């Protein structure tokens, strides 16, 4: 870095003119004078100044030789003073060049004669000017990204980086991105020559090691997230081991697929596997629908059979117990029991049939129709669309079995006679 540039010197010319050339009236800010002319005027003013102080005015007794000597001495003193002032100003502006500003989220690495000295924080800082010290500002808050296997877009592939060999000797095409930030600016500046290239090489070596330990199906399907996590851990371990000052924030898998040369065959194989799984799922769904239904039907039939079995046994046992009880009572009073059984049987029969009673003994042909039963049965039966249905029902009721009073008394008498015998 130069101590003074032409622009800086031109900026200083108005200041020199204001100090030593005020009142001359020949300085134009838009058209600055030449340096030699300004320097000449500066020396003349210094000479007049020192001559005035040294001689205390004009002395007529002094000869021309003394005057020439005084002029030469004054010129040397003025030149010496001018040089001192110029060197002082140059040193001042040289020291000012040591100030620098560091923005928020950045840090500056200060080097003394190329060797690491210290790091600064954000704000206004000062160091020894060049060439004693110099600094390099590093952004430590920025999240940087390195792409492996592609550049900017997945279509712009890099086969030399993307193709990797798995444990079962298959080749897969992997594109992924690594995001990182800096945790030590000094290590980042001094321990790495090609920073981005080094990060890319470490990422490629790490994922090749992880992929080489797993099979192709695991890499392509269920193992994507696990491979990204293992790659991030291995990369961080390498960076910490070599003290590169890098902190890995994430590893994102952008694309994992077979090589393009076998992509069609691989898609067919994948489709066949999907069809197999689909048919298998359909068969399992059908089995899950039919088997429970069949089991439910079988259980229902078994329960119905068991219920019928218990019902038949219970009815048979009840009838047997009832018959045993009737036999015991019949042995005690056969006639009474026989009449009671007859009456109960006839009551059960007549209660379920429509009866027509006729008085044939006294010669009365008047018929008695059970209108109350006919009305109740007509109300219970559902309405039919056939107009002949009511007449058929009435005819069937009229044609019910006819039982006369004489027949009833005769049968009762015969039953009592058989019981007496």
C-alpha positions in Angstrom: 0.0 0.0 0.0 1.5 3.4 -1.0 2.0 6.1 1.7 0.6 8.9 -0.5 -1.3 8.6 -3.7 -1.7 11.4 -6.2 -5.3 11.9 -5.2 -4.3 12.4 -1.5 -1.6 14.8 -2.5 -4.0 16.8 -4.6 -6.3 17.0 -1.6 -3.5 18.4 0.5 -2.6 21.2 -1.9 -5.4 23.5 -0.9 -4.3 23.1 2.7 -0.7 24.1 1.9 -2.0 27.0 -0.1 -4.1 28.2 2.7 -1.2 28.0 5.1 1.6 29.5 3.0 0.0 31.1 -0.1 -2.9 33.0 1.3 -3.4 36.3 -0.4 -1.5 35.4 -3.6 -4.7 35.2 -5.5 -3.4 32.7 -8.1 -4.9 29.5 -6.7 -7.9 28.0 -8.3 -9.6 25.0 -6.6 -10.9 23.7 -9.9 -7.4 24.0 -11.5 -4.8 23.2 -8.8 -1.2 24.6 -9.4 1.8 22.5 -10.1 3.7 21.0 -7.2 7.0 22.7 -8.1 5.4 26.1 -8.2 3.7 25.6 -4.9 6.9 24.2 -3.4 8.9 27.3 -4.6 6.4 29.7 -3.0 6.5 27.7 0.2 10.3 28.0 0.4 10.3 31.7 -0.4 7.8 32.4 2.4 9.9 30.4 4.8 13.0 32.2 3.8 11.4 35.6 4.3 10.1 34.5 7.6 13.5 33.3 9.0 15.4 36.2 7.5 13.1 38.6 9.3 13.6 36.8 12.6 17.4 36.4 12.2 18.5 39.8 11.0 16.0 41.9 12.9 15.6 44.2 9.9 18.0 45.8 7.2 21.5 46.8 8.5 23.5 49.3 6.2 26.8 48.3 7.7 26.6 44.7 6.4 28.3 44.0 3.2 27.0 42.0 0.3 29.0 38.9 1.3 27.3 38.7 4.7 23.9 39.2 3.0 24.6 36.3 0.6 25.7 34.1 3.5 22.6 35.0 5.5 20.4 34.3 2.5 22.0 30.9 2.0 21.6 30.1 5.7 18.0 31.2 5.7 17.3 29.1 2.7 18.9 26.0 4.3 16.9 26.6 7.5 13.7 27.1 5.6 14.3 24.0 3.5 15.1 22.0 6.7 11.9 23.2 8.3 9.8 22.4 5.3 11.2 18.9 5.1 10.5 18.4 8.7 6.9 19.6 8.3 6.5 17.5 5.2 7.8 14.4 6.9 5.6 15.1 10.0 2.5 15.4 7.8 3.5 12.3 5.9 4.0 10.3 9.1 0.7 11.6 10.5 -1.2 10.5 7.4 0.7 7.2 7.4 -0.4 6.5 10.9 -4.0 7.4 10.0 -4.0 4.7 7.4 -3.9 2.2 10.3 -7.6 2.8 11.2 -10.2 0.4 9.7 -13.8 -0.4 10.3 -15.2 -3.9 10.9 -19.0 -4.4 10.3 -21.3 -6.3 12.6 -21.0 -10.1 12.1 -17.5 -9.8 10.8 -14.0 -10.0 12.4 -10.6 -8.9 11.2 -7.5 -11.0 11.4 -4.4 -8.8 12.0 -1.0 -10.0 10.8 2.4 -8.5 11.7 4.8 -8.9 8.9 2.6 -11.7 7.6 2.4 -13.6 10.9 -0.8 -13.9 12.9 -1.1 -11.3 15.6 -4.7 -11.1 16.9 -8.4 -10.8 15.9 -10.5 -7.7 16.4 -14.2 -7.3 17.1 -16.7 -5.2 15.1 -16.4 -1.4 15.1 -13.5 1.0 14.6 -10.1 -0.6 15.1 -6.5 0.4 14.6 -3.3 -1.4 13.7 0.2 -0.4 12.7 0.1 0.8 9.1 1.5 -1.2 6.2 3.9 -2.7 5.7 4.2 -3.4 9.4 0.8 -4.8 9.9 -2.1 -5.7 7.6 -5.6 -7.2 8.2 -8.1 -9.4 6.5 -11.8 -9.0 7.2 -13.7 -12.3 7.4 -17.5 -12.7 7.6 -18.2 -15.2 10.4 -22.0 -14.9 10.5 -22.6 -15.8 6.9 -23.9 -19.3 6.1 -21.9 -20.5 3.1 -23.0 -23.3 0.7 -20.9 -25.8 -1.2 -22.6 -28.0 -3.9 -21.3 -31.5 -4.6 -22.3 -33.4 -7.7 -24.0 -30.4 -9.4 -23.6 -26.6 -9.9 -26.5 -24.2 -9.4 -29.0 -26.7 -10.8 -29.6 -30.4 -10.7 -29.5 -30.5 -14.5 -25.9 -29.2 -14.4 -24.5 -32.5 -13.0 -20.8 -33.2 -12.3 -20.4 -37.0 -12.9 -16.9 -37.1 -11.5 -18.4 -36.0 -8.1 -21.8 -37.6 -8.2 -21.1 -41.2 -9.1 -20.4 -43.3 -6.0 -19.9 -47.1 -5.3 -22.0 -48.8 -2.7 -21.2 -51.8 -0.5 -23.0 -54.3 -2.9 -20.9 -53.0 -5.9 -23.6 -50.9 -7.4 -23.2 -47.3 -8.6 -25.5 -44.5 -7.4 -25.8 -40.9 -8.5 -25.9 -38.5 -5.5 -26.2 -34.7 -5.4 -26.1 -32.9 -2.1 -25.4 -29.5 -0.6 -23.4 -28.6 2.5 -24.1 -25.4 4.5 -21.5 -24.2 6.9 -20.2 -21.1 8.7 -16.9 -20.1 10.3 -16.2 -20.6 14.0 -12.5 -19.5 13.9 -11.5 -16.9 11.4 -7.7 -17.3 12.1 -7.8 -21.0 11.3 -9.9 -20.3 8.2 -7.3 -17.8 6.9 -4.1 -19.5 7.8 -4.8 -23.3 7.8 -6.6 -23.5 4.4 -5.3 -22.4 1.1 -8.3 -23.1 -1.1 -11.2 -22.8 1.4 -14.2 -23.7 -0.8 -12.3 -26.4 -2.7 -11.2 -27.9 0.6 -14.7 -28.0 2.0 -16.0 -29.6 -1.2 -13.2 -32.3 -1.1 -13.9 -33.1 2.5 -17.6 -33.4 1.8 -17.0 -35.7 -1.2 -14.6 -37.9 0.7 -17.0 -38.2 3.7 -20.1 -39.2 1.7 -18.1 -41.7 -0.4 -17.0 -43.3 2.8 -20.6 -43.4 4.2 -22.1 -44.7 0.9 -19.4 -47.3 0.6 -20.6 -48.9 3.9 -24.2 -49.3 2.9 -26.2 -51.2 0.2 -27.9 -49.5 -2.8 -31.5 -50.0 -1.6 -30.7 -48.4 1.7 -29.0 -45.5 0.0 -31.9 -44.9 -2.5 -34.9 -45.3 -0.2 -35.0 -45.5 3.6 -31.4 -44.4 4.3 -31.3 -40.9 2.8 -31.7 -39.0 6.1 -29.3 -41.3 7.9 -26.6 -40.9 5.3 -26.9 -37.1 5.5 -26.6 -37.2 9.3 -23.6 -39.5 9.2 -21.9 -37.4 6.5 -22.3 -34.2 8.6 -20.8 -35.9 11.6 -17.8 -37.3 9.7 -17.2 -33.9 8.0 -17.2 -32.1 11.3 -14.8 -34.6 12.8 -12.4 -34.0 9.9 -12.6 -30.2 10.2 -12.0 -30.3 13.9 -9.1 -32.7 13.5 -7.3 -30.4 11.0 -8.3 -27.2 12.9 -9.9 -25.6 9.8 -12.3 -23.4 11.7 -15.5 -24.6 10.0 -18.8 -25.5 11.6 -21.2 -27.6 9.5 -24.8 -26.6 9.9 -26.6 -29.0 7.6 -26.2 -31.6 4.8 -29.1 -31.7 2.4 -29.6 -34.5 -0.1 -30.8 -33.0 -3.4 -31.0 -36.1 -5.5 -30.3 -39.8 -5.1 -30.9 -42.1 -8.1 -29.2 -44.7 -10.3 -27.0 -43.7 -13.2 -28.8 -42.4 -16.3 -27.6 -45.4 -18.4 -29.6 -47.9 -16.3 -32.4 -45.5 -15.2 -35.1 -47.2 -17.5 -34.3 -50.7 -16.4 -34.3 -49.6 -12.8 -37.6 -47.9 -13.2 -39.1 -51.1 -14.6 -37.8 -53.0 -11.6 -39.2 -50.5 -9.2 -42.6 -50.6 -11.0 -42.7 -54.4 -10.8 -41.9 -54.2 -7.1 -44.6 -51.7 -6.6 -47.1 -53.9 -8.5 -46.1 -56.8 -6.3 -46.7 -54.8 -3.2 -50.0 -53.5 -4.5 -51.3 -57.0 -5.3 -50.1 -58.3 -2.0 -51.9 -55.5 -0.2 -55.1 -56.2 -2.1 -54.9 -59.9 -1.2 -54.4 -59.0 2.4 -57.3 -56.6 2.3 -59.6 -59.2 0.8 -58.5 -61.8 3.3 -59.0 -59.3 6.1 -62.6 -58.7 4.8 -63.6 -62.3 4.1 -62.0 -64.2 7.0 -63.7 -62.2 9.8 -67.0 -62.4 8.0 -66.7 -66.2 7.7 -65.7 -66.5 11.3 -68.7 -64.4 12.4 -71.1 -66.5 10.3 -69.6 -69.7 11.8 -69.8 -68.4 15.3 -73.5 -67.4 14.7 -74.3 -70.9 13.3 -72.6 -72.5 16.2 -74.5 -70.4 18.7 -77.8 -71.1 16.9 -77.2 -74.8 17.0 -76.3 -74.7 20.6 -79.4 -72.7 21.3 -81.6 -75.2 19.4 -79.9 -78.1 21.2 -80.5 -76.6 24.6 -84.1 -75.7 23.6 -84.9 -79.3 22.4 -83.3 -80.8 25.5 -85.2 -78.4 27.8 -88.5 -79.0 26.1 -88.0 -82.8 26.2 -87.0 -82.7 29.9 -90.0 -80.5 30.6 -92.4 -82.8 28.8 -91.0 -85.8 30.6 -91.3 -84.1 34.0 -94.8 -83.1 33.2 -95.7 -86.6 32.0 -94.3 -88.1 35.2 -96.4 -85.6 37.3 -99.5 -86.5 35.3 -98.9 -90.2 35.7 -98.6 -89.7 39.5 -101.8 -87.8 39.6 -103.5 -90.3 37.3 -102.7 -93.2 39.6 -104.3 -91.3 42.4 -107.6 -90.5 40.6 -107.8 -91.9 37.1 -111.3 -90.7 36.2 -110.8 -87.1 37.4 -107.4 -86.9 35.8 -108.7 -88.3 32.5 -111.7 -85.8 32.5 -109.4 -82.9 33.3 -107.0 -83.9 30.6 -109.8 -84.2 28.1 -111.2 -80.8 29.0 -107.8 -79.1 28.8 -107.2 -80.7 25.4 -110.6 -79.6 24.1 -110.1 -76.1 25.5 -106.8 -75.8 23.8 -108.3 -77.0 20.5 -111.4 -74.8 20.6 -109.5 -71.7 21.7 -107.5 -71.8 18.4 -110.5 -72.6 16.1 -113.7 -70.8 15.0 -116.7 -72.8 16.4 -120.2 -73.2 15.0 -122.7 -74.6 17.5 -126.1 -76.0 16.5 -129.0 -77.2 18.6 -129.8 -80.4 16.7 -131.5 -82.2 19.6 -134.5 -79.9 20.0 -134.8 -79.5 16.2 -133.8 -75.8 16.2 -132.0 -75.0 13.0 -130.9 -71.5 14.3 -127.2 -71.0 13.7 -125.0 -69.1 16.0 -122.2 -67.2 14.3 -119.3 -66.0 16.5 -119.3 -62.4 15.2 -116.9 -61.2 17.9 -114.2 -63.7 16.8 -114.8 -62.8 13.1 -114.4 -59.1 13.8 -111.2 -59.6 15.8 -109.6 -61.8 13.2 -110.5 -59.4 10.4 -108.8 -56.5 12.3 -105.7 -58.5 12.9 -105.2 -59.8 9.3 -103.3 -57.4 6.9 -105.2 -55.6 4.1 -105.0 -57.4 0.8 -105.3 -55.9 -2.7 -107.4 -58.9 -3.8 -111.2 -58.2 -3.5 -112.0 -61.9 -3.0 -109.7 -62.2 0.1 -112.3 -61.2 2.7 -114.9 -63.5 1.2 -112.5 -66.4 1.2 -111.5 -65.8 4.8 -115.2 -65.7 5.8 -115.8 -68.9 3.9 -113.0 -70.7 5.6 -114.3 -69.5 9.0 -117.8 -70.7 8.2 -116.5 -74.1 7.1 -114.8 -74.7 10.4 -115.4 -78.0 12.2 -118.9 -78.3 13.6 -119.3 -79.8 17.1 -122.7 -80.5 18.5 -123.6 -80.6 22.1 -124.8 -84.2 21.9 -121.5 -85.4 20.5 -119.7 -83.6 23.3 -121.8 -85.2 26.0 -121.6 -88.6 24.3 -117.8 -88.5 24.1 -117.5 -87.4 27.7 -119.8 -90.3 28.8 -117.7 -92.8 26.8 -114.5 -91.5 28.4 -116.0 -91.9 31.9 -117.1 -95.4 31.1 -113.7 -96.4 29.9 -112.2 -95.1 33.0 -114.7 -97.0 35.2 -113.8 -100.2 33.4 
